[in-house]
């Protein structure tokens, strides 16, 4: 079973440093590999329900926060040593905190 550690404390999927999304997407750009599933929690709440709104059970269930299952990790970074048929096969994945408000790097990436 994979373990997904996340330092993006303001991500809506982060629960105590662990990702509770059902599926995350790892992609690459000129700046490196990153978690394409990062969503700043207050932006989602403000956009969906108005400023200051709280998540309800519906949102928690939709994004898998009511389970202890590890998220599946889809990966578009074909040059990564852990990529096998567009799925991450690393034993553990470490996602960094957002450095520009929207990009959280995948620190587990290793070139083939």
Residue frames as a rotation matrix with the C-alpha (Angstrom) as fourth column:
UNK 1
0.581 0.814 0.000 0.00
0.814 -0.581 0.000 0.00
0.000 0.000 -1.000 0.00
UNK 2
-0.269 -0.654 0.707 1.34
0.622 -0.679 -0.391 3.41
0.736 0.335 0.589 -0.96
UNK 3
0.160 0.249 -0.955 1.61
0.868 -0.497 0.016 6.23
-0.471 -0.832 -0.295 1.53
UNK 4
0.044 -0.067 0.997 1.04
0.714 -0.696 -0.078 9.74
0.699 0.715 0.018 0.27
UNK 5
-0.087 -0.174 -0.981 2.48
0.874 -0.485 0.008 12.49
-0.477 -0.857 0.194 2.45
UNK 6
0.198 0.251 0.947 1.44
0.739 -0.673 0.023 16.05
0.643 0.696 -0.319 1.73
UNK 7
-0.552 -0.466 -0.691 2.93
0.800 -0.530 -0.281 19.27
-0.236 -0.708 0.666 3.10
UNK 8
-0.751 0.381 0.539 0.28
0.053 -0.779 0.625 21.45
0.658 0.498 0.565 1.43
UNK 9
-0.850 0.365 -0.381 -1.59
0.462 0.166 -0.871 22.20
-0.254 -0.916 -0.310 4.64
UNK 10
-0.490 0.687 -0.536 -4.03
-0.456 -0.726 -0.514 24.49
-0.743 -0.008 0.670 2.83
UNK 11
-0.816 0.219 -0.535 -5.09
-0.428 0.394 0.813 21.82
0.389 0.893 -0.227 0.31
UNK 12
0.052 0.950 0.308 -8.68
-0.989 0.007 0.145 20.63
0.135 -0.313 0.940 0.66
UNK 13
0.591 0.139 -0.795 -7.48
-0.258 0.966 -0.023 16.99
0.765 0.219 0.606 0.39
UNK 14
-0.468 -0.879 -0.095 -4.91
-0.120 0.169 -0.978 17.27
0.876 -0.447 -0.184 3.19
UNK 15
0.746 0.633 0.209 -5.88
-0.340 0.091 0.936 15.69
0.573 -0.769 0.283 6.48
UNK 16
0.845 -0.437 0.308 -3.13
-0.257 0.174 0.951 15.67
-0.469 -0.883 0.035 9.06
UNK 17
-0.083 -0.956 -0.283 -0.36
-0.763 -0.122 0.635 15.59
-0.641 0.268 -0.719 6.46
UNK 18
-0.717 -0.069 0.694 -1.91
0.275 0.887 0.372 12.74
-0.641 0.457 -0.617 4.47
UNK 19
-0.789 0.430 -0.439 -3.85
-0.611 -0.471 0.636 13.06
0.067 0.770 0.635 1.24
UNK 20
-0.531 0.697 0.482 -7.47
0.049 0.593 -0.804 11.94
-0.846 -0.403 -0.349 1.40
UNK 21
-0.050 0.475 -0.879 -8.34
-0.950 -0.295 -0.106 12.41
-0.309 0.829 0.466 -2.28
UNK 22
0.690 0.352 0.633 -9.53
-0.181 0.930 -0.320 9.25
-0.701 0.107 0.705 -4.01
UNK 23
0.474 -0.556 0.683 -7.26
0.878 0.354 -0.321 9.85
-0.063 0.752 0.656 -7.01
UNK 24
0.478 -0.364 -0.799 -4.49
-0.105 -0.927 0.360 12.38
-0.872 -0.088 -0.481 -7.52
UNK 25
0.886 -0.189 0.424 -2.78
0.452 0.138 -0.881 13.37
0.108 0.972 0.207 -10.75
UNK 26
0.211 -0.891 -0.402 0.97
0.218 -0.358 0.908 13.98
-0.953 -0.279 0.119 -11.00
UNK 27
0.900 0.073 0.429 2.06
0.435 -0.188 -0.881 16.00
0.017 0.980 -0.201 -14.04
UNK 28
-0.081 -0.964 -0.253 5.16
0.843 -0.202 0.499 17.80
-0.532 -0.173 0.829 -15.23
UNK 29
0.966 0.223 0.130 6.03
0.258 -0.847 -0.465 21.28
0.006 0.482 -0.876 -16.40
UNK 30
0.400 -0.859 0.319 9.18
0.060 -0.323 -0.945 23.30
0.915 0.397 -0.077 -16.97
UNK 31
0.151 -0.298 0.943 9.45
-0.879 -0.476 -0.009 23.80
0.451 -0.827 -0.334 -13.17
UNK 32
-0.872 -0.463 0.156 9.42
-0.485 0.784 -0.388 20.03
0.058 -0.414 -0.908 -12.48
UNK 33
-0.548 0.694 -0.467 6.84
0.402 0.708 0.581 17.46
0.734 0.131 -0.667 -11.41
UNK 34
-0.861 0.304 0.409 3.82
-0.501 -0.647 -0.574 18.57
0.090 -0.699 0.709 -9.40
UNK 35
-0.682 0.726 0.083 0.53
0.578 0.606 -0.546 17.45
-0.447 -0.325 -0.833 -7.89
UNK 36
-0.891 0.380 0.248 -2.12
0.005 -0.538 0.843 18.54
0.454 0.753 0.477 -10.38
UNK 37
-0.066 0.914 -0.401 -4.88
0.649 0.344 0.678 17.76
0.758 -0.215 -0.616 -7.84
UNK 38
-0.728 -0.269 -0.631 -3.93
0.672 -0.464 -0.577 20.52
-0.138 -0.844 0.519 -5.38
UNK 39
0.030 0.761 0.648 -6.91
0.458 -0.586 0.668 22.74
0.889 0.277 -0.366 -4.56
UNK 40
-0.905 -0.338 0.259 -6.56
-0.027 -0.562 -0.827 25.48
0.426 -0.755 0.499 -1.99
UNK 41
-0.563 0.716 -0.412 -9.30
0.822 0.537 -0.190 24.77
0.085 -0.446 -0.891 0.55
UNK 42
-0.333 0.481 -0.811 -10.43
0.351 -0.735 -0.580 28.34
-0.875 -0.477 0.076 1.19
UNK 43
-0.799 0.047 -0.599 -10.68
-0.536 -0.504 0.677 29.07
-0.270 0.862 0.428 -2.54
UNK 44
-0.811 0.519 -0.271 -12.99
0.251 0.726 0.640 26.08
0.529 0.451 -0.719 -3.01
UNK 45
-0.388 0.681 -0.621 -15.16
0.882 0.078 -0.466 27.00
-0.269 -0.728 -0.630 -0.06
UNK 46
-0.466 0.178 -0.867 -15.38
-0.027 -0.982 -0.187 30.66
-0.885 -0.063 0.462 -1.05
UNK 47
-0.855 0.087 -0.511 -16.15
-0.518 -0.173 0.838 29.81
-0.015 0.981 0.193 -4.67
UNK 48
-0.746 0.553 -0.371 -18.72
0.308 0.781 0.544 27.13
0.591 0.291 -0.752 -3.92
UNK 49
0.033 0.793 -0.609 -20.55
0.930 0.198 0.309 28.48
0.366 -0.576 -0.731 -0.90
UNK 50
0.686 0.141 0.714 -19.41
0.002 -0.982 0.191 32.06
0.728 -0.130 -0.673 -0.27
UNK 51
-0.301 -0.903 0.308 -16.73
-0.311 -0.212 -0.926 33.34
0.901 -0.375 -0.217 2.08
UNK 52
-0.554 -0.056 0.830 -16.59
-0.829 -0.049 -0.557 31.66
0.072 -0.997 -0.019 5.47
UNK 53
0.557 0.801 -0.220 -18.68
-0.780 0.595 0.192 28.62
0.285 0.065 0.956 4.52
UNK 54
-0.244 -0.592 0.768 -17.77
-0.771 0.599 0.217 25.23
-0.589 -0.539 -0.603 5.96
UNK 55
-0.703 -0.018 -0.711 -17.54
-0.515 0.703 0.491 21.86
0.491 0.711 -0.503 4.22
UNK 56
0.234 0.798 0.556 -20.38
-0.947 0.316 -0.055 19.46
-0.219 -0.514 0.830 4.83
UNK 57
0.011 -0.178 0.984 -20.56
-0.226 0.958 0.176 15.69
-0.974 -0.224 -0.029 4.72
UNK 58
0.908 0.358 0.216 -21.33
0.132 0.245 -0.960 15.79
-0.397 0.901 0.176 1.00
UNK 59
0.654 -0.731 -0.195 -17.96
-0.666 -0.434 -0.607 17.36
0.359 0.527 -0.771 0.15
UNK 60
-0.079 -0.712 0.698 -16.14
-0.897 0.356 0.262 15.07
-0.436 -0.605 -0.667 2.57
UNK 61
0.307 0.272 0.912 -17.68
0.020 0.956 -0.292 11.98
-0.951 0.108 0.288 1.00
UNK 62
0.990 0.112 -0.086 -17.14
-0.074 -0.104 -0.992 13.18
-0.120 0.988 -0.094 -2.57
UNK 63
0.449 -0.890 -0.081 -13.43
-0.703 -0.296 -0.647 13.64
0.551 0.347 -0.759 -1.99
UNK 64
0.339 -0.280 -0.898 -12.92
0.137 0.959 -0.248 10.44
0.931 -0.039 0.363 -0.01
UNK 65
-0.408 -0.576 0.709 -12.25
-0.580 -0.436 -0.688 11.96
0.705 -0.692 -0.156 3.40
UNK 66
0.378 0.610 0.696 -14.48
-0.926 0.260 0.274 9.44
-0.014 -0.748 0.663 5.15
UNK 67
0.962 -0.105 -0.251 -12.23
0.062 0.983 -0.174 6.48
0.265 0.152 0.952 4.29
UNK 68
0.532 -0.838 0.120 -8.76
-0.337 -0.079 0.938 5.36
-0.777 -0.539 -0.325 5.34
UNK 69
0.667 -0.251 0.702 -7.89
0.658 0.640 -0.397 4.17
-0.349 0.726 0.592 1.83
UNK 70
-0.306 -0.844 -0.440 -4.74
0.251 -0.517 0.818 5.47
-0.918 0.140 0.370 0.18
UNK 71
0.515 0.529 -0.674 -5.43
-0.469 -0.485 -0.738 7.50
-0.718 0.696 -0.002 -2.97
UNK 72
0.493 -0.342 0.800 -4.61
0.768 0.603 -0.216 6.08
-0.409 0.721 0.560 -6.35
UNK 73
0.140 -0.558 -0.818 -1.82
-0.146 -0.828 0.541 8.04
-0.979 0.044 -0.197 -8.01
UNK 74
0.764 0.101 0.637 -2.08
0.611 0.202 -0.765 8.64
-0.206 0.974 0.093 -11.74
UNK 75
0.146 -0.821 -0.552 1.14
0.096 -0.544 0.834 9.96
-0.985 -0.175 -0.001 -13.27
UNK 76
0.977 0.194 0.087 1.72
0.121 -0.170 -0.978 11.65
-0.175 0.966 -0.190 -16.63
UNK 77
0.441 -0.888 -0.133 5.47
-0.850 -0.461 0.256 11.93
-0.289 0.000 -0.957 -16.02
UNK 78
0.981 0.064 -0.185 6.62
-0.142 0.886 -0.442 9.12
0.135 0.460 0.878 -18.30
UNK 79
0.221 -0.973 -0.070 10.32
-0.200 0.025 -0.979 9.83
0.954 0.231 -0.189 -17.63
UNK 80
0.147 -0.118 0.982 9.88
-0.985 -0.112 0.134 9.02
0.094 -0.987 -0.132 -13.90
UNK 81
-0.752 -0.554 -0.357 11.40
-0.506 0.832 -0.225 5.73
0.422 0.011 -0.907 -12.72
UNK 82
-0.820 0.476 0.318 8.25
-0.079 0.456 -0.887 4.99
-0.567 -0.752 -0.336 -10.67
UNK 83
-0.051 0.831 -0.554 5.84
-0.883 -0.297 -0.364 5.42
-0.467 0.471 0.749 -13.59
UNK 84
-0.919 -0.107 0.380 4.39
0.049 0.924 0.379 2.14
-0.392 0.367 -0.844 -14.82
UNK 85
-0.560 0.720 0.410 1.64
0.745 0.221 0.629 2.43
0.363 0.658 -0.660 -17.44
UNK 86
-0.353 0.324 0.878 0.77
-0.056 -0.944 0.326 5.95
0.934 0.066 0.352 -16.18
UNK 87
0.852 0.519 -0.070 0.46
0.032 0.081 0.996 4.84
0.523 -0.851 0.052 -12.53
UNK 88
0.098 -0.820 0.565 2.90
-0.847 -0.367 -0.385 5.64
0.523 -0.440 -0.730 -9.74
UNK 89
0.638 0.063 -0.767 4.52
0.128 0.974 0.187 2.53
0.759 -0.217 0.613 -8.26
UNK 90
-0.460 -0.788 0.409 6.63
-0.311 -0.289 -0.906 4.22
0.832 -0.544 -0.112 -5.55
UNK 91
-0.388 0.273 -0.880 6.12
0.760 0.635 -0.138 2.82
0.521 -0.722 -0.454 -2.05
UNK 92
0.146 0.412 -0.899 5.63
0.801 -0.582 -0.136 6.33
-0.580 -0.701 -0.415 -0.72
UNK 93
-0.030 -0.075 0.997 5.03
0.790 -0.612 -0.022 9.71
0.612 0.787 0.077 -2.34
UNK 94
-0.196 -0.139 -0.971 5.96
0.806 -0.587 -0.078 13.07
-0.559 -0.797 0.227 -0.85
UNK 95
0.243 0.369 0.897 4.16
0.784 -0.620 0.043 16.20
0.572 0.693 -0.440 -2.09
UNK 96
-0.713 -0.639 -0.288 5.66
0.693 -0.580 -0.428 19.55
0.106 -0.505 0.857 -1.07
UNK 97
-0.001 0.678 -0.735 3.95
0.587 -0.594 -0.550 22.70
-0.810 -0.432 -0.397 0.11
UNK 98
0.653 0.293 0.698 2.78
0.754 -0.345 -0.559 25.17
0.077 0.892 -0.446 -2.55
UNK 99
-0.299 -0.861 -0.411 5.61
0.827 -0.449 0.338 27.54
-0.476 -0.239 0.847 -3.40
UNK 100
-0.992 -0.020 0.124 3.61
0.085 -0.834 0.545 29.89
0.092 0.552 0.829 -5.63
UNK 101
-0.532 0.842 0.091 0.10
-0.644 -0.332 -0.690 29.35
-0.550 -0.425 0.718 -4.32
UNK 102
0.513 0.777 -0.365 -0.81
-0.825 0.329 -0.460 26.83
-0.237 0.537 0.810 -7.01
UNK 103
0.412 -0.444 -0.795 2.09
-0.458 0.653 -0.603 24.37
0.787 0.613 0.066 -7.52
UNK 104
0.556 -0.244 0.795 3.01
-0.707 0.363 0.606 21.57
-0.436 -0.899 0.029 -5.11
UNK 105
-0.048 -0.686 -0.726 6.06
-0.924 0.306 -0.229 19.65
0.379 0.660 -0.648 -6.31
UNK 106
0.972 0.198 -0.124 6.29
-0.160 0.950 0.266 15.87
0.171 -0.239 0.956 -6.21
UNK 107
0.307 -0.912 0.272 9.54
-0.947 -0.264 0.186 15.27
-0.098 -0.315 -0.944 -4.31
UNK 108
0.363 -0.113 0.925 9.48
-0.184 0.965 0.190 11.53
-0.914 -0.239 0.329 -5.04
UNK 109
0.965 0.069 -0.255 10.27
-0.258 0.037 -0.966 11.95
-0.057 0.997 0.053 -8.76
UNK 110
0.031 -0.965 0.261 13.36
-0.205 0.249 0.947 10.07
-0.978 -0.083 -0.190 -9.95
UNK 111
0.245 -0.002 -0.970 14.51
-0.948 -0.211 -0.239 10.10
-0.204 0.978 -0.053 -13.55
UNK 112
0.961 0.115 0.253 14.69
-0.053 0.969 -0.240 6.76
-0.273 0.217 0.937 -15.41
